[in-house]
């Protein structure tokens, strides 16, 4: 396959968090706004043997399947556009200083890769260049899955007391304490 497009960019997040966001393809429309929805089969994170249907805003669908998978580092899925075969690579790397980067690579093969492939790549590049800053912002924001503690020790101890009261009075509710 011939490389049609590649983007490498830094992210302000741990490699594990960046990877978790990439394999959560069903959540991509939050930052990849050219997508209306993504349905992964089997449901859940992208993994070996996964396939997906990507529903685009232009009312078309793209079907892809995972062809390479290195857990925590890289996955590639392949599909087609017209008569071109396309490969989409998603890579998370960490440099010697601990900086995390993501690389998206699009490759193409088949009749017209030098013409239709270049046209597809130029259109997709604009879309990707709008999506990347949104992904960077998402990864820069606090991870909502993990509680964020802010403030002084006194504020934390007040939260702890409130937590003890709340958890005692609200049955079945889940609360998080910052200790």
Secondary structure as the mmCIF struct_conf table of DSSP 4:
data_model
#
loop_
_struct_conf.conf_type_id
_struct_conf.id
_struct_conf.beg_label_comp_id
_struct_conf.beg_label_asym_id
_struct_conf.beg_label_seq_id
_struct_conf.end_label_comp_id
_struct_conf.end_label_asym_id
_struct_conf.end_label_seq_id
STRN STRN1 UNK A 2 UNK A 11
BEND BEND1 UNK A 12 UNK A 13
HELX_RH_AL_P HELX_RH_AL_P1 UNK A 15 UNK A 23
HELX_RH_3T_P HELX_RH_3T_P1 UNK A 25 UNK A 30
TURN_TY1_P TURN_TY1_P1 UNK A 31 UNK A 31
TURN_TY1_P TURN_TY1_P2 UNK A 33 UNK A 34
STRN STRN2 UNK A 35 UNK A 41
BEND BEND2 UNK A 42 UNK A 45
TURN_TY1_P TURN_TY1_P3 UNK A 48 UNK A 49
STRN STRN3 UNK A 51 UNK A 56
TURN_TY1_P TURN_TY1_P4 UNK A 57 UNK A 58
BEND BEND3 UNK A 59 UNK A 59
STRN STRN4 UNK A 61 UNK A 70
TURN_TY1_P TURN_TY1_P5 UNK A 71 UNK A 73
STRN STRN5 UNK A 74 UNK A 81
TURN_TY1_P TURN_TY1_P6 UNK A 82 UNK A 83
STRN STRN6 UNK A 84 UNK A 94
TURN_TY1_P TURN_TY1_P7 UNK A 96 UNK A 97
BEND BEND4 UNK A 98 UNK A 98
STRN STRN7 UNK A 100 UNK A 109
BEND BEND5 UNK A 110 UNK A 110
TURN_TY1_P TURN_TY1_P8 UNK A 111 UNK A 115
HELX_RH_AL_P HELX_RH_AL_P2 UNK A 116 UNK A 140
BEND BEND6 UNK A 141 UNK A 141
TURN_TY1_P TURN_TY1_P9 UNK A 144 UNK A 145
BEND BEND7 UNK A 146 UNK A 146
BEND BEND8 UNK A 151 UNK A 151
HELX_RH_AL_P HELX_RH_AL_P3 UNK A 153 UNK A 169
BEND BEND9 UNK A 170 UNK A 170
TURN_TY1_P TURN_TY1_P10 UNK A 171 UNK A 172
#
